[in-house]
């Protein structure tokens, strides 16, 4: 939540944040099930 507020101050939209989080989670899942 704090990171989202921090990034929002730099003009990063909610959709961009969701895409970023989705990519991060995909990488974690790929790493766990490698």
C-alpha positions in Angstrom: 0.0 0.0 0.0 2.8 2.4 0.9 4.6 1.5 -2.3 1.5 2.1 -4.4 1.1 5.6 -2.8 4.7 6.3 -3.5 4.5 5.3 -7.1 1.2 7.1 -7.6 2.9 10.3 -6.7 5.1 9.7 -9.8 2.1 9.4 -12.0 2.0 5.6 -12.3 -1.6 4.6 -12.8 -3.5 1.8 -11.0 -3.5 -0.4 -14.1 0.3 -0.1 -14.5 0.7 -1.1 -10.9 -1.5 -4.1 -11.4 0.5 -5.1 -14.4 3.7 -4.7 -12.4 2.4 -6.7 -9.5 1.1 -9.4 -11.9 4.5 -9.7 -13.6 6.2 -9.9 -10.2 3.8 -12.7 -9.0 4.3 -14.6 -12.3 8.1 -14.5 -11.8 7.7 -15.7 -8.2 5.4 -18.6 -9.3 7.7 -19.5 -12.2 10.6 -19.6 -9.7 8.8 -21.7 -7.2 7.6 -24.3 -9.8 10.8 -24.4 -11.8 
